[in-house]
């Protein structure tokens, strides 16, 4: 667990259930270096994270903090209206230049949100 205050809400992107936490959390099944089996489930969880981030401390994490986390952050940015390559570029500038490790993670993030599905 990193130093600092605990989140109010956590989104955990893991191949296996990470177990319980002392805060509200959601687990998205997502094997390392791959994609989540359900983009619909990911969208529901990320929309909740986006909504809650207005007033609460939200954590989004995987094991390494680069591929899955970066992909989820690009998807979150897309849900907020920045689409395609611009979402990936934003995450790489603001979070980690190594974010989104595989070609399929990049493709997934580029096509994650369509304009008619925005909040």
N, C-alpha and C positions, 0 to 999 in steps of 0.2 A: 504494500500500500504506500503510495507516495505521501510525502509530507504535505501538510496543509489541511484545510477543513474538508470534512466529508461532504459528498454531494447530497442533494435532496432527492435526486433521481439519477439512476444509472442505466445506461444501455450497454450490454455486454455482448460482443460479437465473437462467439467461441464455437468450436466444434462440439464441445460438450457443455452441459449445464454447469456454470461456475459455482453454483451453490447459493446460499442465502447471504444477504447483506443486512446491515443495520439501517438501511434506507430502502425506499421504493425502487424497484429495478425491473428491467425487462431483459430477457435473454433472447437473442436472435441466433439461431443455429447457422453457423458460417464457418466452414472448414478453412484452415490457413491456406493462403494463396488462391483460394477459389471464390465462389460467389454464394450468396445465401440461396437456399432452395426456393424461397418464396419472396419475390420482390414486393408482393402485396403486404406480407407481414412486416417487412422492413419499412415500407412506406407508412404503415399505421404507427409503428413504434417511433419512427423519426418525426412524424407529425406531432406525436405526443411530446417528444423531446423539444421540438421547436416551440410548441405552445407553452410548455412549462418553463422554458428558458427565459421567458419574459420576467418571471418573478422568482425563479428558483435556480439553484446551482445544479447544473446538469453535467454529467460525465458520460463520455462515449469512449469505449476502450475495447481493445483486443489484447492479445498477448504481447505482440511486438510494438504495437502502436503506430504502424506504418501503412501496410497494405489494406487491411480490412477497415481500420479506423479512418485512414485517408479516403477510402472509397465511400464510407458512410458519411464523412464530412462533405465530400463533393455532392453526394445525393441530398444532404441537408441543405447545402447552398442552392442546389437546383430547386428544391421545394420552396425556397425563399425567392426564387425568380431569376437566378443567374444560371443559365443553361449551357450544356455541352462543354466545349473546350474551356470556356470562360470559368466554369465552376471548378474544373481541374486546375487551371492556372491559379485561381484564387487560393485554393487549398495548398498548393505547392508554394505559393508566396507567403501565406500567412501561418501555415502549420509546419510543413516539412517538404523540402524539395524532393524527397524520396517517396512521398505519398502516392498511393495507387501503384502497386508493384508489378502488376501483370497487364498484358494487353487486354485480357477479358475484363479485368476490373475497370480499366479506362473506358472500354466500350459500354459496360454496364452503367457507369456513372454518366456518360454522355447521353444515354437514351433513357435515363431513369424517370425524369419528369417531363411531361408534355405541357405546353402552355395551358391547355384546358383542364389540367389536373392540379393547378396551383391552389394554394390556400384561399 
